[in-house]
Amino acid sequence: MANVDPKTFDLSVKNPNGKNENNLREPSDICDEITDLDQQSESLIKQIQQILGKNKLKK
């Protein structure tokens, strides 16, 4: 081990020969999903408000 240069001796998990995979989504796709989720949330909130409103009338 005396002939091994400690500056270049690297046992890290990173593979220098592997390609750098970028699995990021497009910003427009993220915005579309946020819009869809907001619409679903709004619909659910309206349903909950209707249920709560009906329960208030029964009391």
Contact map, one row per residue, 1 for C-alpha under 8 A:
11110000000000000000000000000000000000000000000000000000000
11110000000000000000000000000000000000000000000000000000000
11111000000000000000000000000000000000000000000000000000000
11111100100000000000000000000000000000000000000000000000000
00111111100000000000000000000000000000000000000000000000000
00011111110000000000000000000000000000000000000000000000000
00001111110000000000000000000000000000000000000000000000000
00001111110000000000000000000000000000000000000000000000000
00011111111000000000000000000000000000000000000000000000000
00000111111100000000000000000000000000000000000000000000000
00000000111110000000000000000000000000000000000000000000000
00000000011111000000000000000000000000000000000000000000000
00000000001111100000000000000000000000000000000000000000000
00000000000111110000000000000000000000000000000000000000000
00000000000011111100000000000000000000000000000000000000000
00000000000001111100000000000000000000000000000000000000000
00000000000000111110000000000000000000000000000000000000000
00000000000000111111000000000000000000000000000000000000000
00000000000000001111100000000000000000000000000000000000000
00000000000000000111110000000000000000000000000000000000000
00000000000000000011111000000000000000000000000000000000000
00000000000000000001111100000000000000000000000000000000000
00000000000000000000111110000000000000000000000000000000000
00000000000000000000011111000000000000000000000000000000000
00000000000000000000001111101100000000000000000000000000000
00000000000000000000000111111100000000000000000000000000000
00000000000000000000000011111110000000000000000000000000000
00000000000000000000000001111111000000000000000000000000000
00000000000000000000000011111111100000000000000000000000000
00000000000000000000000011111111110000000000000000000000000
00000000000000000000000000111111111000000000000000000000000
00000000000000000000000000011111111100000000000000000000000
00000000000000000000000000001111111110000000000000000000000
00000000000000000000000000000111111111000000000000000000000
00000000000000000000000000000011111111100000000000000000000
00000000000000000000000000000001111111110000000000000000000
00000000000000000000000000000000111111111000000000000000000
00000000000000000000000000000000011111111100000000000000000
00000000000000000000000000000000001111111110000000000000000
00000000000000000000000000000000000111111111000000000000000
00000000000000000000000000000000000011111111100000000000000
00000000000000000000000000000000000001111111110000000000000
00000000000000000000000000000000000000111111111000000000000
00000000000000000000000000000000000000011111111100000000000
00000000000000000000000000000000000000001111111110000000000
00000000000000000000000000000000000000000111111111000000000
00000000000000000000000000000000000000000011111111100000000
00000000000000000000000000000000000000000001111111110000000
00000000000000000000000000000000000000000000111111111000000
00000000000000000000000000000000000000000000011111111100000
00000000000000000000000000000000000000000000001111111110000
00000000000000000000000000000000000000000000000111111111000
00000000000000000000000000000000000000000000000011111111100
00000000000000000000000000000000000000000000000001111111110
00000000000000000000000000000000000000000000000000111111111
00000000000000000000000000000000000000000000000000011111111
00000000000000000000000000000000000000000000000000001111111
00000000000000000000000000000000000000000000000000000111111
00000000000000000000000000000000000000000000000000000011111
